[in-house]
Amino acid sequence: MFDFHVLLSLISIFIAWKWGDWRNWKLYYPTILYMIIGNLTYIILSKNKPLWKYESPIISGDFAELLIAFVVFPCTCFIFFQLYSKVNNSKRIPVYILFFLFCAFVYTSIEYLSFYLGFFSHHNSWNIYWSFAVNLTMFPLLLLHYKKPLWVWFPSIACAFLVIYRFNLPFFILK
């Protein structure tokens, strides 16, 4: 018996170790925290009405969520910025668009495989197309955070409110 999330974490560590940009980890650290904060915010906001869940016969969904947040997301940043450094040599806009499409495709493909194998489920009108849209938004926001950290908060909060509104997530700030 295996767990997809543990395997994904181990593969992410290996790929990041082999091809990630570890030399500049201090530069990426704030963006890694931004990515983790975004995920933890989702967990809090969707506590009573989740849009997706990590499924596992071995570990709890909460532990899988933490594995993704604290292992896969940092590895993603190391790999993403290493790839970006190669794309950044090209000053042509279509190259950037293809790069973001590629990153979103990879993330969405991993989610689809996880869904297909039964380790991930969609809820409350969420589907793989919404995941692709979020992934397509996430990678430019990571780059924006890396380059201009303060500029990323308005679009991030706007996207969060769009998701809250579109999926009718309960948003209580008072008890």
Buried (B, 14 or more C-beta within 10 A) or exposed (E): EEBBBBEBBEEBBEBBEEEBBEEEBEEBEEBBBBBBEBBEEBEEBBEEEBBBBBBBEEBEBEBBBBBBBEBBBBBBBBBBBBBBEEBEEEEEEEEBEEBBBEBBEBBBEBBBEBBEEEBBBBEEEBEBEBBBBBBBBBBBBBBBBBEEEEEBEEEBEEBBEEBBEEBEBEEEEEE
